[in-house]
Amino acid sequence: MLVGLVLLPLIFISIPSLPLLSSYLPGLNQVVLLQIVLFIGGVAWALINVQAYPLVADLGGKSRIGFFTGLYYLFSMASSIVAPGFLGLLMDLFSHPSLFYGAAGSFLIAFYFLRKGSKIIRTKLPSPDVGKISGNI
């Protein structure tokens, strides 16, 4: 997931500069270049999306899987409601490329929260070697 959350902002930031890049690559037209970049973006999105629900379900455990599933869908749907208006406002205020910069920023925020959450989980879970060491003493 972290790899996808690093790749997607880089891809989003590169999209507004594709016309400039295509001028340096005369054999490649802009449409083909955009298709290549969007294909790589789709692979990066798959790295995030495919693992998102299993991660949330695993965090909840068997006793609270329904609650965590509900939270997952609550925030997924809430972001589907809020994001178009927010990114549209960015486009109205700044210009059309700000859509890609805003999307990149949201994925960087997601990267931060995923890292922070994984650190919290690692500190709360006991190390598998702790039992072995204390059992041998």
C-alpha beads as a LAMMPS data file, in Angstrom:
LAMMPS data file: protein, C-alpha beads

137 atoms
136 bonds

1 atom types
1 bond types

-500.0 500.0 xlo xhi
-500.0 500.0 ylo yhi
-500.0 500.0 zlo zhi

Masses

1 110.0

Atoms # bond

1 1 1 0.000 0.000 0.000
2 1 1 2.838 2.363 0.806
3 1 1 4.349 1.898 -2.650
4 1 1 1.045 2.846 -4.272
5 1 1 0.669 5.838 -1.960
6 1 1 4.084 7.073 -3.091
7 1 1 3.620 6.349 -6.809
8 1 1 0.198 7.937 -7.260
9 1 1 1.163 11.446 -6.076
10 1 1 4.179 11.335 -8.377
11 1 1 1.948 10.343 -11.267
12 1 1 -0.649 13.000 -10.446
13 1 1 2.019 15.692 -10.270
14 1 1 3.504 14.578 -13.598
15 1 1 0.222 14.685 -15.554
16 1 1 0.055 18.504 -15.961
17 1 1 3.610 18.469 -17.325
18 1 1 3.000 15.752 -19.946
19 1 1 2.694 18.209 -22.870
20 1 1 6.150 19.537 -22.009
21 1 1 7.508 16.010 -21.681
22 1 1 6.043 14.949 -25.023
23 1 1 7.961 17.757 -26.714
24 1 1 11.187 16.062 -25.570
25 1 1 9.991 12.705 -26.892
26 1 1 8.974 13.492 -30.492
27 1 1 8.150 9.879 -31.409
28 1 1 5.533 9.630 -28.659
29 1 1 2.321 11.621 -28.974
30 1 1 0.527 13.069 -25.951
31 1 1 -2.357 10.599 -25.994
32 1 1 -0.105 7.537 -25.908
33 1 1 2.030 9.126 -23.194
34 1 1 -1.072 9.864 -21.117
35 1 1 -2.274 6.278 -21.599
36 1 1 1.059 4.930 -20.359
37 1 1 1.054 7.211 -17.315
38 1 1 -2.569 6.360 -16.487
39 1 1 -1.849 2.638 -16.834
40 1 1 0.972 2.959 -14.304
41 1 1 -1.422 4.961 -12.113
42 1 1 -3.956 2.143 -12.315
43 1 1 -1.366 -0.353 -11.154
44 1 1 -0.450 1.965 -8.257
45 1 1 -4.149 2.335 -7.370
46 1 1 -4.528 -1.457 -7.385
47 1 1 -1.661 -1.704 -4.896
48 1 1 -3.720 0.454 -2.534
49 1 1 -7.282 -0.576 -3.213
50 1 1 -6.912 -4.356 -3.249
51 1 1 -5.383 -4.388 0.227
52 1 1 -7.524 -1.717 1.888
53 1 1 -10.493 -3.772 3.043
54 1 1 -8.461 -6.801 4.219
55 1 1 -6.339 -4.415 6.288
56 1 1 -9.411 -2.848 7.878
57 1 1 -11.015 -6.240 8.532
58 1 1 -7.794 -7.533 10.075
59 1 1 -7.589 -4.507 12.365
60 1 1 -11.079 -5.215 13.677
61 1 1 -10.471 -8.870 14.365
62 1 1 -13.246 -11.449 14.417
63 1 1 -15.156 -9.797 17.239
64 1 1 -15.440 -6.337 15.641
65 1 1 -15.213 -7.030 11.907
66 1 1 -18.712 -5.654 11.296
67 1 1 -17.950 -2.381 13.083
68 1 1 -14.698 -1.889 11.178
69 1 1 -16.397 -2.797 7.887
70 1 1 -19.005 -0.137 8.611
71 1 1 -16.281 2.425 9.310
72 1 1 -14.522 1.479 6.093
73 1 1 -17.649 2.044 4.024
74 1 1 -18.630 5.179 5.977
75 1 1 -15.353 6.886 5.182
76 1 1 -15.247 5.540 1.615
77 1 1 -18.685 6.964 0.872
78 1 1 -18.000 10.209 2.744
79 1 1 -14.897 10.790 0.660
80 1 1 -16.904 10.104 -2.507
81 1 1 -19.284 12.867 -1.438
82 1 1 -16.736 15.445 -0.261
83 1 1 -13.877 15.006 -2.756
84 1 1 -15.602 16.159 -5.982
85 1 1 -16.765 19.401 -4.399
86 1 1 -13.413 20.070 -2.763
87 1 1 -11.365 19.321 -5.881
88 1 1 -13.828 21.279 -8.022
89 1 1 -13.346 24.249 -5.716
90 1 1 -9.589 23.935 -6.129
91 1 1 -10.038 23.914 -9.901
92 1 1 -12.288 26.984 -9.771
93 1 1 -9.911 28.907 -7.540
94 1 1 -6.573 28.020 -9.098
95 1 1 -6.871 26.208 -12.473
96 1 1 -7.450 22.775 -13.921
97 1 1 -4.019 21.328 -13.020
98 1 1 -4.795 21.954 -9.340
99 1 1 -7.078 18.902 -9.543
100 1 1 -3.990 16.716 -9.851
101 1 1 -2.075 18.593 -7.151
102 1 1 -5.018 18.304 -4.750
103 1 1 -5.345 14.584 -5.462
104 1 1 -1.614 14.139 -4.894
105 1 1 -1.917 15.972 -1.578
106 1 1 -4.755 13.718 -0.448
107 1 1 -2.694 10.616 -1.193
108 1 1 0.252 12.061 0.738
109 1 1 -2.084 12.587 3.700
110 1 1 -3.208 8.965 3.343
111 1 1 0.447 7.881 3.288
112 1 1 1.043 9.780 6.546
113 1 1 -1.946 8.180 8.278
114 1 1 -1.064 4.680 7.079
115 1 1 2.487 5.068 8.418
116 1 1 1.251 6.521 11.703
117 1 1 -1.315 3.743 12.114
118 1 1 1.223 1.013 11.396
119 1 1 3.583 2.474 14.008
120 1 1 0.778 2.528 16.586
121 1 1 -0.129 -1.077 15.823
122 1 1 3.487 -2.232 16.010
123 1 1 3.969 -0.657 19.437
124 1 1 0.775 -2.246 20.811
125 1 1 1.442 -5.762 19.524
126 1 1 3.897 -7.902 21.505
127 1 1 6.976 -9.028 19.691
128 1 1 6.948 -12.755 18.808
129 1 1 10.457 -13.146 20.281
130 1 1 9.475 -11.806 23.729
131 1 1 7.860 -15.063 24.821
132 1 1 10.810 -17.125 23.663
133 1 1 13.322 -15.004 25.546
134 1 1 11.365 -14.922 28.815
135 1 1 10.593 -18.640 28.567
136 1 1 14.268 -19.548 28.369
137 1 1 15.287 -17.670 31.498

Bonds

1 1 1 2
2 1 2 3
3 1 3 4
4 1 4 5
5 1 5 6
6 1 6 7
7 1 7 8
8 1 8 9
9 1 9 10
10 1 10 11
11 1 11 12
12 1 12 13
13 1 13 14
14 1 14 15
15 1 15 16
16 1 16 17
17 1 17 18
18 1 18 19
19 1 19 20
20 1 20 21
21 1 21 22
22 1 22 23
23 1 23 24
24 1 24 25
25 1 25 26
26 1 26 27
27 1 27 28
28 1 28 29
29 1 29 30
30 1 30 31
31 1 31 32
32 1 32 33
33 1 33 34
34 1 34 35
35 1 35 36
36 1 36 37
37 1 37 38
38 1 38 39
39 1 39 40
40 1 40 41
41 1 41 42
42 1 42 43
43 1 43 44
44 1 44 45
45 1 45 46
46 1 46 47
47 1 47 48
48 1 48 49
49 1 49 50
50 1 50 51
51 1 51 52
52 1 52 53
53 1 53 54
54 1 54 55
55 1 55 56
56 1 56 57
57 1 57 58
58 1 58 59
59 1 59 60
60 1 60 61
61 1 61 62
62 1 62 63
63 1 63 64
64 1 64 65
65 1 65 66
66 1 66 67
67 1 67 68
68 1 68 69
69 1 69 70
70 1 70 71
71 1 71 72
72 1 72 73
73 1 73 74
74 1 74 75
75 1 75 76
76 1 76 77
77 1 77 78
78 1 78 79
79 1 79 80
80 1 80 81
81 1 81 82
82 1 82 83
83 1 83 84
84 1 84 85
85 1 85 86
86 1 86 87
87 1 87 88
88 1 88 89
89 1 89 90
90 1 90 91
91 1 91 92
92 1 92 93
93 1 93 94
94 1 94 95
95 1 95 96
96 1 96 97
97 1 97 98
98 1 98 99
99 1 99 100
100 1 100 101
101 1 101 102
102 1 102 103
103 1 103 104
104 1 104 105
105 1 105 106
106 1 106 107
107 1 107 108
108 1 108 109
109 1 109 110
110 1 110 111
111 1 111 112
112 1 112 113
113 1 113 114
114 1 114 115
115 1 115 116
116 1 116 117
117 1 117 118
118 1 118 119
119 1 119 120
120 1 120 121
121 1 121 122
122 1 122 123
123 1 123 124
124 1 124 125
125 1 125 126
126 1 126 127
127 1 127 128
128 1 128 129
129 1 129 130
130 1 130 131
131 1 131 132
132 1 132 133
133 1 133 134
134 1 134 135
135 1 135 136
136 1 136 137
